[in-house]
C-alpha cells in the first residue's frame, strides 16, 4: 500500500474529514484530524442532513457505521409538507412515507449534525481528532508539508487532505479559484417550539417548504424540538450590510419580514418573534467548474473542493462520497504512485460535483421563481415517496 508508512493530516472535522479518517483507520493507516473547534460540542451545529443511498449512506456502510447511524437518525424527520404563503397545505407525505426504508434509492433518512459528528468521532481511535487546531499556513517540507496552527503548534504530514469547508484556507495551495455567489441569501433562525405552537403542530417532527412571490420559508424540526428555519430570497451580495438591520433584534427582523414578505400569513411571524438571536444571513455560494494540477501530497474534499447550494441536499453526501472514493484510491494497490491515485480520485470528483452543483443551482432557480409553488408541487406529485 503506497501510503502505509505515511503520516496523513486531515484538516477539518466535518462529515467529510471524519468519514475519511474512519475509512483510513480501518486500513490501519496513521491519520490525524485537525479541527479549529475547541471540542466536539463547541459549536452549535446547523440544520439536519439527509443521507442518500448511493453517497452518504454508502460511505457509512463502508465505514461499518450503519448500525450506529440507525440508532441516532431521526425517523420521520424526512416527512414533508409543501405550503403556500397563506400556510395552506398543498402536499403532504406524512401518511405515505415510511419511517424507515433502508436500501431504497428514495429513502433519505435525516440526522442532526451534532449526533452525526459525535458518531463519527466516537468511531475513531482515541486522540485522532486534535481539537483547537485552527489552520494558519503551511509550507513544503521534504515530500510533504509542515502545517502551522493558531495555537502556536506545528506538525509535519506526508499527505494533507483539506476538508475545511466552503471558506477553505488550504484551497489556495492548489487553486486560485474561489466560490461564486449564487444570488440567494438564506436568513437563518431557530425558535423553541413553545413559541411557535401553530407551526409546531403542522411540522410534526418533519419539515416544511413554503413558496410564494419568489421567496421561500424552509424549516425543519430538530431533535430537541426546536424549529430551525430559513427565509430564502434573492438579493445582492452586500444585502446584510446594506440592509441596516440589527440581526440581534427580533422586532427589527419581524418588521423587515412583514415588508419583504407582505403577502405571507401572520402565522409565519411566530417563527421570528421569539427566535434565538442573532439571526444569521447565509450567502449561498457555488464552486465554478474547475480543474487544478494534481499534487502528490495535497488534495481537497467536501465543500473545500466543491461548495454548492443546499437545494438538492447533495453537499454533505458528495463530501462523504469524496471520503469513500479517496480512501479507496489511496489504498488501491494497482496505482504506481500516490499522485496517480489522487489524480484518478480528483477526475471522478470533478465530474460528480459539477453535475451535483448544476442540479443544485437549477433547483435554486426553480425554488425562487414566480412559479415556484406550482413547479415544486408538480415535481413532488410526479415523484411520490
C-alpha positions as CSV (number, residue, x, y, z in Angstrom):
1,X,0.0,0.0,0.0
2,X,1.5,3.3,-1.1
3,X,0.6,5.3,2.0
4,X,1.2,2.5,4.5
5,X,4.0,4.3,6.3
6,X,3.0,7.8,5.5
7,X,1.6,10.4,8.0
8,X,-1.8,11.7,6.9
9,X,-3.2,15.0,8.1
10,X,-6.9,15.8,7.6
11,X,-7.8,19.5,8.2
12,X,-11.4,19.8,9.2
13,X,-13.6,17.6,11.4
14,X,-16.8,17.8,9.4
15,X,-18.6,14.8,7.8
16,X,-16.0,14.5,5.0
17,X,-12.9,14.7,7.2
18,X,-14.2,12.4,9.9
19,X,-15.6,9.8,7.5
20,X,-12.2,9.7,5.7
21,X,-10.3,9.3,8.9
22,X,-12.6,6.4,9.9
23,X,-12.1,4.7,6.5
24,X,-8.3,5.1,6.6
25,X,-8.1,3.8,10.1
26,X,-10.0,0.7,9.1
27,X,-7.0,0.1,6.8
28,X,-4.6,0.6,9.7
29,X,-3.2,3.8,8.4
30,X,-1.8,6.6,10.6
31,X,-4.1,9.6,10.4
32,X,-4.8,12.7,12.4
33,X,-7.7,15.2,12.1
34,X,-7.0,18.8,13.0
35,X,-10.1,20.9,13.8
36,X,-10.3,24.5,14.9
37,X,-13.3,23.9,17.3
38,X,-12.3,23.7,20.9
39,X,-14.1,20.3,21.2
40,X,-16.9,18.4,19.5
41,X,-19.5,20.4,21.4
42,X,-18.0,23.9,20.9
43,X,-20.2,25.0,18.1
44,X,-24.0,24.8,17.5
45,X,-24.5,22.6,14.5
46,X,-26.7,23.7,11.7
47,X,-29.8,22.2,10.0
48,X,-30.2,18.4,9.8
49,X,-28.7,16.4,6.9
50,X,-30.5,13.9,4.7
51,X,-28.3,10.9,3.8
52,X,-28.6,9.5,0.2
53,X,-28.4,5.8,-0.6
54,X,-25.6,5.9,-3.1
55,X,-23.4,8.5,-1.4
56,X,-23.7,9.4,2.3
57,X,-25.2,6.0,3.3
58,X,-22.8,4.2,1.0
59,X,-19.9,5.8,2.9
60,X,-21.4,4.9,6.3
61,X,-21.8,1.3,5.2
62,X,-18.2,1.1,4.1
63,X,-17.2,2.7,7.4
64,X,-19.2,-0.1,9.2
65,X,-21.3,2.6,10.9
66,X,-24.8,1.9,9.5
67,X,-25.9,0.2,12.8
68,X,-24.8,3.2,14.8
69,X,-26.5,5.5,12.3
70,X,-29.8,3.7,12.7
71,X,-29.5,4.3,16.4
72,X,-29.2,8.1,16.1
73,X,-31.1,9.1,12.9
74,X,-34.5,10.6,13.3
75,X,-37.3,8.5,11.9
76,X,-40.0,10.7,10.3
77,X,-37.8,13.8,10.1
78,X,-37.8,13.5,6.3
79,X,-41.6,13.8,6.1
80,X,-42.6,17.0,4.4
81,X,-45.4,19.5,3.8
82,X,-45.5,21.9,0.9
83,X,-47.4,25.1,1.7
84,X,-48.2,28.4,0.1
85,X,-47.7,31.8,1.8
86,X,-51.1,31.6,3.5
87,X,-49.9,28.4,5.3
88,X,-52.3,26.2,3.4
89,X,-51.1,22.6,3.0
90,X,-51.0,21.6,-0.7
91,X,-48.8,18.5,-0.4
92,X,-48.1,16.1,2.4
93,X,-46.4,12.7,2.5
94,X,-46.9,12.2,6.3
95,X,-49.3,9.4,5.7
96,X,-47.5,7.7,2.9
97,X,-43.8,7.9,3.6
98,X,-42.4,5.1,5.8
99,X,-40.3,5.9,8.9
100,X,-37.6,3.5,7.7
101,X,-36.8,2.1,4.3
102,X,-33.0,1.5,4.3
103,X,-31.9,0.2,0.9
104,X,-34.4,2.1,-1.1
105,X,-33.0,4.7,-3.5
106,X,-35.6,7.2,-2.5
107,X,-35.2,6.9,1.3
108,X,-33.3,9.8,2.7
109,X,-33.1,9.5,6.5
110,X,-32.3,12.6,8.4
111,X,-29.8,13.1,11.2
112,X,-28.9,16.2,13.2
113,X,-25.3,17.4,12.6
114,X,-24.3,17.1,16.2
115,X,-25.2,13.4,16.6
116,X,-23.6,12.6,13.2
117,X,-20.3,14.3,14.3
118,X,-20.4,12.5,17.7
119,X,-21.0,9.1,16.0
120,X,-18.1,9.7,13.6
121,X,-15.7,10.9,16.4
122,X,-16.6,8.0,18.7
123,X,-15.7,5.6,15.9
124,X,-12.1,6.9,15.7
125,X,-9.2,5.8,17.8
126,X,-8.6,8.0,20.9
127,X,-6.9,11.3,20.2
128,X,-7.3,11.0,16.5
129,X,-9.0,14.5,16.4
130,X,-6.7,17.2,17.6
131,X,-9.1,20.0,18.7
132,X,-8.3,23.7,19.0
133,X,-6.1,23.4,15.9
134,X,-7.0,26.4,13.7
135,X,-5.1,26.2,10.4
136,X,-3.0,29.3,9.7
137,X,-0.5,28.3,7.0
138,X,1.8,25.5,5.7
139,X,4.9,25.2,3.6
140,X,6.5,22.3,1.7
141,X,8.9,20.3,3.7
142,X,10.7,17.1,2.4
143,X,8.0,15.3,0.4
144,X,5.2,16.7,2.5
145,X,4.1,19.8,4.4
146,X,4.8,21.5,7.7
147,X,1.4,22.8,9.0
148,X,1.1,25.7,11.4
149,X,-1.9,26.4,13.7
150,X,-3.1,29.4,15.5
151,X,-2.4,27.9,18.9
152,X,1.3,28.0,18.1
153,X,1.8,24.3,17.3
154,X,3.2,22.9,14.1
155,X,3.1,19.4,12.6
156,X,4.6,17.6,9.7
157,X,2.5,15.3,7.3
158,X,3.4,13.4,4.2
159,X,-0.1,13.9,2.8
160,X,-2.6,16.7,3.6
161,X,-6.3,16.4,2.9
162,X,-8.2,19.7,3.1
163,X,-11.7,19.2,4.5
164,X,-12.0,22.7,5.9
165,X,-15.2,23.7,4.3
166,X,-16.5,26.4,1.9
167,X,-14.1,29.0,3.1
168,X,-11.1,26.7,3.0
169,X,-7.8,28.2,3.8
170,X,-6.0,25.3,2.2
171,X,-7.7,25.6,-1.2
172,X,-5.3,28.4,-2.4
173,X,-2.4,25.9,-2.1
174,X,-4.0,24.1,-5.1
175,X,-6.1,26.5,-7.0
176,X,-6.8,30.3,-7.1
177,X,-10.5,29.7,-8.0
178,X,-13.0,31.0,-5.4
179,X,-16.7,30.2,-4.9
180,X,-19.2,32.4,-6.8
181,X,-22.2,34.0,-5.2
182,X,-25.4,32.3,-6.4
183,X,-27.7,35.3,-5.8
184,X,-29.6,33.7,-2.9
185,X,-29.5,34.6,0.8
186,X,-31.0,32.4,3.5
187,X,-31.7,34.2,6.7
188,X,-31.3,31.5,9.4
189,X,-33.1,31.4,12.7
190,X,-34.1,28.9,15.4
191,X,-37.1,29.1,17.7
192,X,-38.2,26.9,20.6
193,X,-41.4,25.0,19.7
194,X,-43.5,26.5,22.5
195,X,-43.1,29.9,20.9
196,X,-44.3,28.6,17.5
197,X,-47.2,26.4,18.5
198,X,-49.1,26.6,15.2
199,X,-46.1,25.7,13.2
200,X,-45.1,23.0,15.7
201,X,-48.5,21.4,15.3
202,X,-48.0,21.4,11.5
203,X,-44.4,20.2,11.1
204,X,-44.8,17.2,13.5
205,X,-41.1,16.5,13.6
206,X,-40.6,16.8,9.9
207,X,-40.1,19.7,7.6
208,X,-42.0,22.4,5.7
209,X,-41.3,24.1,2.3
210,X,-43.4,27.2,1.7
211,X,-43.3,29.0,-1.6
212,X,-44.7,32.3,-2.7
213,X,-43.7,35.6,-4.6
214,X,-40.2,34.3,-5.4
215,X,-39.4,33.9,-1.7
216,X,-39.4,30.8,0.5
217,X,-39.6,29.7,4.0
218,X,-37.8,26.4,4.6
219,X,-37.9,24.8,8.0
220,X,-37.4,21.6,9.9
221,X,-37.7,20.3,13.5
222,X,-34.6,19.5,15.3
223,X,-34.1,16.5,17.7
224,X,-34.6,18.8,20.8
225,X,-37.9,20.1,19.4
226,X,-36.6,23.5,18.3
227,X,-37.6,24.6,14.8
228,X,-34.8,25.7,12.5
229,X,-35.9,27.9,9.7
230,X,-34.6,29.9,6.7
231,X,-36.2,32.9,5.0
232,X,-34.8,32.3,1.5
233,X,-34.7,35.0,-1.1
234,X,-32.7,36.7,-3.9
235,X,-30.6,39.7,-3.0
236,X,-27.3,41.3,-3.8
237,X,-24.2,40.0,-2.2
238,X,-24.0,43.1,0.1
239,X,-27.6,42.8,1.4
240,X,-26.7,42.1,5.0
241,X,-24.5,45.2,5.4
242,X,-26.7,47.4,3.3
243,X,-30.0,46.5,5.0
244,X,-29.1,48.3,8.2
245,X,-30.7,45.5,10.1
246,X,-29.6,44.5,13.6
247,X,-29.7,40.7,13.4
248,X,-29.9,40.5,17.2
249,X,-33.2,42.5,17.3
250,X,-36.3,40.3,16.8
251,X,-38.5,43.4,16.4
252,X,-36.4,44.7,13.5
253,X,-36.3,41.4,11.8
254,X,-40.0,40.9,12.1
255,X,-40.7,44.3,10.6
256,X,-38.3,43.5,7.8
257,X,-40.1,40.2,7.2
258,X,-43.5,42.0,7.1
259,X,-42.1,44.3,4.4
260,X,-40.2,41.7,2.4
261,X,-42.9,39.0,2.6
262,X,-46.0,41.2,2.6
263,X,-48.4,38.5,1.2
264,X,-47.5,36.0,3.8
265,X,-49.9,35.0,6.6
266,X,-49.2,36.3,10.1
267,X,-48.8,32.7,11.3
268,X,-45.3,32.8,10.0
269,X,-44.5,35.6,12.3
270,X,-44.3,33.3,15.3
271,X,-41.0,31.9,13.8
272,X,-39.4,35.3,14.2
273,X,-40.9,37.0,17.3
274,X,-39.2,34.8,19.9
275,X,-36.4,33.3,17.8
276,X,-33.0,32.9,19.4
277,X,-30.7,35.7,18.3
278,X,-28.7,36.6,16.4
279,X,-30.3,35.6,13.1
280,X,-27.6,34.6,10.6
281,X,-27.7,35.8,6.9
282,X,-26.1,32.9,5.0
283,X,-25.0,33.8,1.5
284,X,-25.2,30.8,-0.8
285,X,-22.2,30.1,-3.0
286,X,-21.2,27.5,-5.5
287,X,-17.8,26.5,-7.0
288,X,-17.4,27.2,-10.7
289,X,-16.3,24.3,-12.9
290,X,-12.6,23.9,-12.3
291,X,-9.5,21.8,-12.6
292,X,-6.2,22.0,-10.8
293,X,-2.9,20.4,-11.3
294,X,-2.7,17.3,-9.1
295,X,-0.2,17.2,-6.3
296,X,1.2,14.1,-4.7
297,X,0.8,15.4,-1.2
298,X,-2.3,17.5,-1.1
299,X,-6.0,17.3,-2.2
300,X,-9.4,18.7,-1.4
301,X,-12.6,17.1,-0.4
302,X,-16.1,18.3,0.5
303,X,-17.0,21.9,0.4
304,X,-13.3,22.8,0.2
305,X,-13.4,21.3,-3.3
306,X,-16.9,21.9,-4.5
307,X,-19.2,24.0,-2.3
308,X,-22.7,24.0,-3.7
309,X,-26.1,25.4,-2.8
310,X,-28.3,23.2,-0.5
311,X,-31.2,23.0,-2.9
312,X,-30.6,19.3,-3.8
313,X,-29.4,18.0,-0.5
314,X,-26.1,16.9,-2.1
315,X,-23.4,18.8,-0.2
316,X,-22.8,16.5,2.7
317,X,-23.5,13.5,0.6
318,X,-20.9,14.4,-2.1
319,X,-18.5,15.2,0.7
320,X,-18.9,11.8,2.3
321,X,-18.7,10.1,-1.1
322,X,-15.4,12.0,-1.6
323,X,-14.1,10.4,1.6
324,X,-15.1,7.0,0.4
325,X,-13.6,7.3,-3.1
326,X,-10.4,9.0,-1.9
327,X,-9.9,6.2,0.7
328,X,-10.3,3.6,-1.9
329,X,-7.9,5.3,-4.4
330,X,-5.3,5.8,-1.7
331,X,-5.4,2.1,-0.6
332,X,-5.7,0.6,-4.1
333,X,-2.6,-1.5,-4.9
334,X,-2.9,-1.0,-8.6
335,X,-1.7,2.6,-8.6
336,X,2.0,3.1,-9.1
337,X,2.2,6.4,-7.3
338,X,0.2,8.4,-4.8
339,X,-0.1,11.2,-7.4
340,X,-1.7,8.8,-9.8
341,X,-4.2,7.7,-7.1
342,X,-5.1,11.2,-6.2
343,X,-5.4,12.2,-9.9
344,X,-8.0,9.5,-10.5
345,X,-9.9,10.5,-7.4
346,X,-9.9,14.1,-8.5
347,X,-11.1,13.4,-12.0
348,X,-14.1,11.4,-10.7
349,X,-14.8,14.0,-8.1
350,X,-14.8,16.8,-10.7
351,X,-17.4,15.0,-12.8
352,X,-19.7,14.2,-9.9
353,X,-19.5,17.6,-8.2
354,X,-20.1,19.5,-11.5
355,X,-23.3,17.6,-12.1
356,X,-24.5,18.0,-8.5
357,X,-23.7,21.7,-8.5
358,X,-25.6,22.2,-11.7
359,X,-28.6,20.4,-10.2
360,X,-28.4,22.4,-7.0
361,X,-28.3,25.7,-8.9
362,X,-31.2,24.7,-11.2
363,X,-33.3,23.7,-8.2
364,X,-32.4,27.0,-6.5
365,X,-33.7,28.9,-9.6
366,X,-36.9,26.9,-9.7
367,X,-37.5,27.4,-5.9
368,X,-37.1,31.2,-6.2
369,X,-39.1,31.7,-9.4
370,X,-42.6,33.2,-9.7
371,X,-43.9,29.7,-10.5
372,X,-42.0,28.0,-7.7
373,X,-45.1,26.7,-5.9
374,X,-46.6,25.0,-9.0
375,X,-43.2,23.8,-10.1
376,X,-42.5,22.1,-6.8
377,X,-45.9,20.6,-6.5
378,X,-45.7,19.2,-9.9
379,X,-42.3,17.6,-9.1
380,X,-43.3,16.0,-5.8
381,X,-46.6,14.7,-7.2
382,X,-44.7,13.1,-10.0
383,X,-42.2,11.6,-7.6
384,X,-44.2,10.3,-4.7
385,X,-42.3,8.9,-1.7
